[in-house]
Amino acid sequence: MKISTKGRYALRLMLDLTLYGGQKPVRLKEIAARQEISLKYLEQIISVLQKGRYVKSIRGPQGGYCLMREPKDYTVGQILRLIEGELAPVACLEEAANPCSRQELCVTLRLWKELDLAIKGVVDKYTLADLAAWSGEALEKGCCEQRGCEQ
């Protein structure tokens, strides 16, 4: 399983809305500049996020996009699944009922199930609020490194 550019950029877009939005909408053009992502590409991604009811659009001169819910209510897994589809490492685990006729004899199935649980355990554990906190820590660390102070 490999997260595509679209999935990674969707997560960055949602994090940007978390960090810079708050109570006010954020323009996609500003996100594109901050994240160094093509505006056209972000327009494709925001469309999926809107249809999934993760973000809403506010029209007008002070318009832009904002989150539909609180950052703590979005897991990384939810965002990635909306953009990427199922995150299972192998096709036979993508559906609730495994369609593979060899599953009773498949020695590697146990490995794939464990890997699937590990992936879900990580992406479903962390929220946008967690990523925002990590962003603050990274900024703090970078600031201290630039000034030569201790942490």
Contacts in CASP RR format, 6 or more apart in sequence:
PFRMAT RR
TARGET T0000
AUTHOR 0000-0000-0000
METHOD contacts of the structure
MODEL  1
MKISTKGRYALRLMLDLTLYGGQKPVRLKEIAARQEISLKYLEQIISVLQ
KGRYVKSIRGPQGGYCLMREPKDYTVGQILRLIEGELAPVACLEEAANPC
SRQELCVTLRLWKELDLAIKGVVDKYTLADLAAWSGEALEKGCCEQRGCE
Q
1 87 0 8 1.000
1 88 0 8 1.000
1 89 0 8 1.000
1 119 0 8 1.000
3 80 0 8 1.000
3 84 0 8 1.000
4 83 0 8 1.000
4 84 0 8 1.000
6 41 0 8 1.000
6 44 0 8 1.000
6 45 0 8 1.000
6 83 0 8 1.000
6 84 0 8 1.000
7 45 0 8 1.000
7 79 0 8 1.000
7 80 0 8 1.000
7 83 0 8 1.000
7 84 0 8 1.000
9 35 0 8 1.000
9 37 0 8 1.000
9 41 0 8 1.000
9 42 0 8 1.000
9 45 0 8 1.000
10 45 0 8 1.000
10 48 0 8 1.000
10 49 0 8 1.000
10 79 0 8 1.000
10 80 0 8 1.000
10 82 0 8 1.000
10 83 0 8 1.000
11 76 0 8 1.000
11 79 0 8 1.000
11 80 0 8 1.000
11 131 0 8 1.000
12 35 0 8 1.000
12 37 0 8 1.000
13 31 0 8 1.000
13 35 0 8 1.000
13 37 0 8 1.000
13 42 0 8 1.000
13 45 0 8 1.000
13 46 0 8 1.000
13 49 0 8 1.000
14 49 0 8 1.000
14 54 0 8 1.000
14 55 0 8 1.000
14 67 0 8 1.000
14 74 0 8 1.000
14 79 0 8 1.000
14 128 0 8 1.000
15 128 0 8 1.000
15 131 0 8 1.000
15 132 0 8 1.000
15 135 0 8 1.000
16 26 0 8 1.000
16 31 0 8 1.000
16 34 0 8 1.000
16 35 0 8 1.000
17 26 0 8 1.000
17 31 0 8 1.000
17 55 0 8 1.000
17 65 0 8 1.000
17 66 0 8 1.000
17 67 0 8 1.000
18 67 0 8 1.000
18 71 0 8 1.000
18 128 0 8 1.000
18 129 0 8 1.000
18 131 0 8 1.000
18 132 0 8 1.000
19 132 0 8 1.000
19 135 0 8 1.000
20 26 0 8 1.000
20 30 0 8 1.000
20 31 0 8 1.000
20 34 0 8 1.000
21 66 0 8 1.000
21 67 0 8 1.000
22 66 0 8 1.000
24 62 0 8 1.000
24 66 0 8 1.000
25 57 0 8 1.000
25 58 0 8 1.000
25 62 0 8 1.000
25 63 0 8 1.000
25 64 0 8 1.000
25 65 0 8 1.000
25 66 0 8 1.000
26 64 0 8 1.000
26 65 0 8 1.000
26 66 0 8 1.000
27 63 0 8 1.000
27 64 0 8 1.000
27 65 0 8 1.000
28 39 0 8 1.000
28 42 0 8 1.000
28 43 0 8 1.000
28 46 0 8 1.000
28 64 0 8 1.000
28 65 0 8 1.000
29 39 0 8 1.000
31 37 0 8 1.000
31 42 0 8 1.000
32 38 0 8 1.000
32 39 0 8 1.000
32 42 0 8 1.000
35 42 0 8 1.000
45 83 0 8 1.000
46 55 0 8 1.000
46 65 0 8 1.000
48 82 0 8 1.000
48 83 0 8 1.000
49 55 0 8 1.000
49 82 0 8 1.000
49 83 0 8 1.000
50 56 0 8 1.000
50 57 0 8 1.000
50 65 0 8 1.000
52 82 0 8 1.000
53 68 0 8 1.000
54 67 0 8 1.000
54 68 0 8 1.000
54 69 0 8 1.000
54 74 0 8 1.000
54 78 0 8 1.000
54 79 0 8 1.000
54 82 0 8 1.000
55 65 0 8 1.000
55 66 0 8 1.000
55 67 0 8 1.000
55 68 0 8 1.000
56 65 0 8 1.000
56 66 0 8 1.000
56 68 0 8 1.000
57 63 0 8 1.000
57 64 0 8 1.000
57 65 0 8 1.000
58 64 0 8 1.000
58 65 0 8 1.000
58 66 0 8 1.000
67 74 0 8 1.000
67 128 0 8 1.000
70 129 0 8 1.000
71 127 0 8 1.000
71 128 0 8 1.000
71 129 0 8 1.000
71 132 0 8 1.000
72 127 0 8 1.000
72 128 0 8 1.000
72 129 0 8 1.000
73 127 0 8 1.000
74 127 0 8 1.000
74 128 0 8 1.000
75 123 0 8 1.000
75 124 0 8 1.000
75 125 0 8 1.000
75 126 0 8 1.000
75 127 0 8 1.000
76 122 0 8 1.000
76 123 0 8 1.000
76 124 0 8 1.000
76 126 0 8 1.000
76 127 0 8 1.000
76 128 0 8 1.000
76 131 0 8 1.000
77 87 0 8 1.000
77 120 0 8 1.000
77 123 0 8 1.000
77 124 0 8 1.000
78 124 0 8 1.000
79 128 0 8 1.000
80 87 0 8 1.000
80 123 0 8 1.000
81 87 0 8 1.000
86 94 0 8 1.000
87 116 0 8 1.000
87 119 0 8 1.000
87 120 0 8 1.000
87 123 0 8 1.000
88 94 0 8 1.000
88 112 0 8 1.000
88 116 0 8 1.000
89 112 0 8 1.000
89 115 0 8 1.000
89 116 0 8 1.000
89 119 0 8 1.000
90 112 0 8 1.000
92 98 0 8 1.000
92 99 0 8 1.000
92 100 0 8 1.000
92 103 0 8 1.000
92 109 0 8 1.000
92 112 0 8 1.000
93 112 0 8 1.000
93 113 0 8 1.000
93 116 0 8 1.000
98 109 0 8 1.000
100 106 0 8 1.000
100 109 0 8 1.000
103 109 0 8 1.000
140 151 0 8 1.000
141 151 0 8 1.000
144 150 0 8 1.000
144 151 0 8 1.000
END
